[in-house]
């Protein structure tokens, strides 16, 4: 009888340890998952800020460069794709497209010295540069948070808990996919 109680006690202790491990792992994954969602929300916040600045920048440039119609069409299309993107991957692709078209828009301004001297344009350009810097910081934070989640979710024994409890096995990184965006801009004087 005494041996039976010892065996039951050991089994109970093992069950308690396993349950505590599962609960701890689950809670850790929930925390990391929420961290990824929070980091993505900050990226979206900066994408929205950029999205809101674009019409003001376009309106200012249009006043000086009305005959550059194609770039304005491209900006509108890229902005619409960003507004309509639903998934993280779609938003990343749309954000990369906006980045490319904004680079072209700003390159066009080099042909218009009066535009470059405009106080409104300079203020908008500074605001856009600040937004791009904030966006870069938030992308970096998002990718760091995703890396932390992915490492934890793919580590043994956590990977078994991830599969068993239905968590995402891996979260997507925010990558620059456009070859144009990967190239350093050429500056000529």
C-alpha positions as CSV (number, residue, x, y, z in Angstrom):
1,X,0.0,0.0,0.0
2,X,2.8,2.4,0.9
3,X,4.6,1.6,-2.4
4,X,1.4,2.3,-4.3
5,X,1.1,5.7,-2.6
6,X,4.7,6.5,-3.5
7,X,4.1,5.6,-7.1
8,X,0.9,7.6,-7.3
9,X,2.7,10.6,-5.7
10,X,5.5,10.4,-8.2
11,X,3.0,10.2,-11.1
12,X,1.0,13.1,-9.7
13,X,4.2,15.1,-9.3
14,X,5.2,14.3,-13.0
15,X,1.7,15.3,-14.1
16,X,1.9,18.6,-12.2
17,X,5.3,19.4,-13.7
18,X,4.1,18.7,-17.2
19,X,0.9,20.8,-16.7
20,X,3.0,23.6,-15.3
21,X,5.4,23.4,-18.3
22,X,2.4,23.5,-20.7
23,X,0.8,26.4,-18.9
24,X,4.1,28.3,-18.8
25,X,4.8,27.6,-22.4
26,X,1.3,28.6,-23.5
27,X,1.4,31.8,-21.5
28,X,4.9,32.6,-22.9
29,X,3.6,32.0,-26.5
30,X,0.6,34.2,-25.9
31,X,2.8,37.0,-24.6
32,X,5.1,36.7,-27.6
33,X,2.2,36.5,-30.0
34,X,0.7,39.7,-28.5
35,X,4.2,41.3,-28.8
36,X,4.2,40.5,-32.5
37,X,0.7,42.0,-32.9
38,X,1.6,45.1,-31.0
39,X,4.8,45.6,-33.0
40,X,2.8,45.2,-36.2
41,X,0.2,47.7,-35.0
42,X,3.1,50.2,-34.6
43,X,4.2,49.5,-38.2
44,X,0.7,50.0,-39.4
45,X,0.5,53.3,-37.4
46,X,3.5,54.6,-39.3
47,X,2.2,53.3,-42.6
48,X,-1.0,55.2,-42.0
49,X,1.0,58.3,-41.2
50,X,2.9,58.0,-44.5
51,X,-0.4,57.3,-46.2
52,X,-1.9,60.5,-44.8
53,X,1.1,62.6,-45.9
54,X,1.2,61.4,-49.5
55,X,-1.8,63.5,-50.7
56,X,-0.3,66.7,-49.3
57,X,3.1,65.9,-50.9
58,X,1.4,65.1,-54.2
59,X,-0.7,68.3,-54.2
60,X,2.4,70.4,-53.6
61,X,4.4,68.7,-56.4
62,X,1.4,68.9,-58.8
63,X,1.4,72.6,-58.5
64,X,4.9,72.8,-59.9
65,X,5.0,69.7,-62.2
66,X,1.5,69.3,-63.6
67,X,2.8,67.6,-66.8
68,X,4.3,64.6,-64.8
69,X,0.9,62.8,-64.9
70,X,2.2,59.2,-64.8
71,X,3.9,59.5,-61.4
72,X,0.7,60.9,-59.9
73,X,-1.3,58.0,-61.3
74,X,1.3,55.6,-59.9
75,X,1.2,57.2,-56.5
76,X,-2.6,57.0,-56.4
77,X,-2.5,53.3,-57.4
78,X,0.2,52.4,-54.8
79,X,-1.7,54.3,-52.1
80,X,-4.9,52.5,-53.0
81,X,-3.2,49.1,-52.8
82,X,-1.9,50.0,-49.4
83,X,-5.3,51.0,-48.2
84,X,-6.9,47.8,-49.6
85,X,-4.2,45.4,-48.2
86,X,-5.7,42.9,-45.8
87,X,-2.9,40.5,-44.7
88,X,0.5,41.2,-43.3
89,X,2.2,40.0,-46.5
90,X,-0.1,42.2,-48.7
91,X,0.6,45.2,-46.6
92,X,4.3,44.6,-46.8
93,X,4.2,44.3,-50.6
94,X,2.0,47.5,-50.8
95,X,4.3,49.4,-48.5
96,X,7.3,48.4,-50.6
97,X,5.4,49.7,-53.7
98,X,4.6,53.0,-52.0
99,X,8.3,53.3,-51.0
100,X,9.3,52.9,-54.6
101,X,6.9,55.3,-56.1
102,X,7.7,57.9,-53.4
103,X,11.3,57.6,-54.4
104,X,10.4,58.3,-58.0
105,X,8.2,61.3,-57.0
106,X,11.0,62.8,-54.9
107,X,13.4,62.2,-57.8
108,X,11.2,64.2,-60.1
109,X,11.4,67.2,-57.7
110,X,15.1,67.5,-58.5
111,X,14.0,69.0,-61.9
112,X,12.1,71.8,-60.3
113,X,14.2,74.3,-58.3
114,X,11.2,76.4,-57.4
115,X,9.6,73.4,-55.8
116,X,12.7,72.5,-53.8
117,X,12.7,76.0,-52.5
118,X,9.0,75.9,-51.5
119,X,8.5,76.1,-47.7
120,X,5.5,73.8,-47.9
121,X,7.4,71.2,-49.9
122,X,10.4,71.4,-47.5
123,X,8.1,70.9,-44.5
124,X,6.3,68.0,-46.1
125,X,9.6,66.4,-47.2
126,X,10.9,66.7,-43.7
127,X,7.7,65.2,-42.3
128,X,8.0,62.4,-44.8
129,X,11.6,61.8,-43.9
130,X,10.7,61.7,-40.2
131,X,7.9,59.2,-40.9
132,X,10.2,57.0,-43.0
133,X,12.7,57.0,-40.1
134,X,9.9,56.1,-37.6
135,X,8.7,53.4,-40.0
136,X,12.2,52.0,-40.3
137,X,12.5,51.8,-36.5
138,X,9.1,50.1,-36.2
139,X,10.0,47.6,-38.9
140,X,13.2,46.8,-37.0
141,X,11.2,46.3,-33.8
142,X,8.6,44.2,-35.5
143,X,11.3,42.0,-37.1
144,X,13.1,41.6,-33.7
145,X,9.8,40.6,-32.0
146,X,9.0,38.1,-34.8
147,X,12.5,36.7,-34.5
148,X,12.0,36.2,-30.8
149,X,8.6,34.5,-31.4
150,X,10.0,32.3,-34.2
151,X,13.0,31.1,-32.2
152,X,10.8,30.2,-29.3
153,X,8.1,28.6,-31.4
154,X,10.5,26.5,-33.4
155,X,12.6,25.3,-30.4
156,X,12.2,21.9,-28.8
157,X,10.0,21.2,-26.8
158,X,8.0,24.3,-27.5
159,X,7.4,23.3,-31.1
160,X,5.3,20.4,-29.9
161,X,3.2,22.8,-27.8
162,X,2.8,25.2,-30.7
163,X,1.5,22.4,-32.9
164,X,-0.7,20.9,-30.2
165,X,-2.3,24.3,-29.2
166,X,-2.6,25.7,-32.8
167,X,-0.2,28.6,-32.6
168,X,1.5,29.9,-35.8
169,X,4.6,28.0,-36.4
170,X,6.3,31.0,-37.8
171,X,5.4,34.7,-38.3
172,X,6.4,36.5,-41.4
173,X,9.2,39.1,-41.4
174,X,8.8,42.6,-42.9
175,X,11.3,42.4,-45.8
176,X,12.1,44.8,-48.6
177,X,11.3,42.9,-51.7
178,X,11.6,45.6,-54.3
179,X,15.1,45.6,-56.0
180,X,14.7,49.4,-56.5
181,X,14.3,49.9,-52.8
182,X,17.4,47.9,-52.0
183,X,19.6,50.1,-54.2
184,X,21.2,53.2,-52.7
185,X,19.9,56.4,-54.4
186,X,22.3,58.2,-56.8
187,X,22.9,61.8,-55.9
188,X,24.4,64.1,-58.6
189,X,25.4,67.7,-58.3
